[in-house]
């Protein structure tokens, strides 16, 4: 118990770093029109600012996770936050679209390295029976960004210019780097003997189906969420303030889903929590054509959507970390990569549906997303029953075995 208490001050620091990265990820959509005007580019051209970030994150997350798996977590986290801060500073002073895109690549590299490393650190520093809650604190920073960071960053950009938002993120990243350098105990995961050994779990069927599960439900969710303003127009009458309040409901419940998902994972294990949350997400999306016409039902739908969508994350990370703790950074990076690939793929598929679906295109987004969420339930079940390299299935995690503490030095 003392071991758990000793890391409590560290977890909020890791969560603040995740908050900065979450804000950086999602706030860009709110400042794109101003960026387009300032850089004399079209909205379609500056749309690449978001796309390049997501694609860079998806590609680099597993690569950087593999290359840094043997380094101490504090070193990795400080490097990632410094790179993140420098990328945002470069974004703030970018004189044109091409330099801005290059800066976003740098920023995404720092983000891709940070989130898996922070989650792995939280897991390694916590007792196994509290691992889900510890990882949920870090993920809660990402969820909180949708509640506070994105609205504030969007307001700041509107009031003082889009560059000030990136300066704010650069400063927050630098502060977090200093806090991690001073406050995080040294953590070295039980390392595999070499890069090849750390990459070995990637061939594990349990890992494959876990990552496919994340890709499926993230694609299904963002197939609709990317176009949520248009989807909810019947309920909001096109009023931006009403839409902002609905997104606030989504964000608040997303934070609650993350935290309760972590606690539920510790109590009942990752599998039932994952299956329940993904099934709930499928139900929300399937019924969206029925709930998007009235404000009250839209509020209920957005609340349920935020809760179920983010309750999926702690059990997924817990499953991957449990399969191979020595390769935890790499496996969590694969999950992050699948998350961002799903965001990009969902937006792309959703655009095709709205463009070619005729007058009923927006009504089709929810059911199509529900179909992908149902596919995620299927891949999750297959992953649970899959055998590892030595023939072992996924461990029952209701009461995880207490592992040896990760190596720590003061």
ABEGO torsion letter per residue (X at the ends): XAAAAAAAAAAAAAAAAAAAAAAAAAAAAAAAAAAAAAAGBBAAAAAAAAAAAAAAAAAAAAAAAAAAAABBAAAAAAAAAAAAAAAAAAAAABABAAAAAAAAAAAAAAAAAAAAAAAAAAAAABBAAAAAAAAAAAAAAAAAAAAAAAAAAAAAAAAAEAAAAAAAAAAAAAAAAAAAAAABBBBBBBBBABAAAAAAAAABAAAAAAAAAAAAAAAAAAAAAAAAAAAAAAAAGGBAAAAAAAAAAAAAAAAAAAAAAAAAAAAAEAAAAAAAAAAAAAAAAAAAAAAAABAAAAAAAAAAAAAAAAAAAAAAAAAAAAABAAAAAAAAAAAAAAAAAAAAAAAAAAAAAAAAAEAAAAAAAAAAAAAAAAAAAAAAAAAAABBBAAGBBBBBAABBBBBBBBBBBX
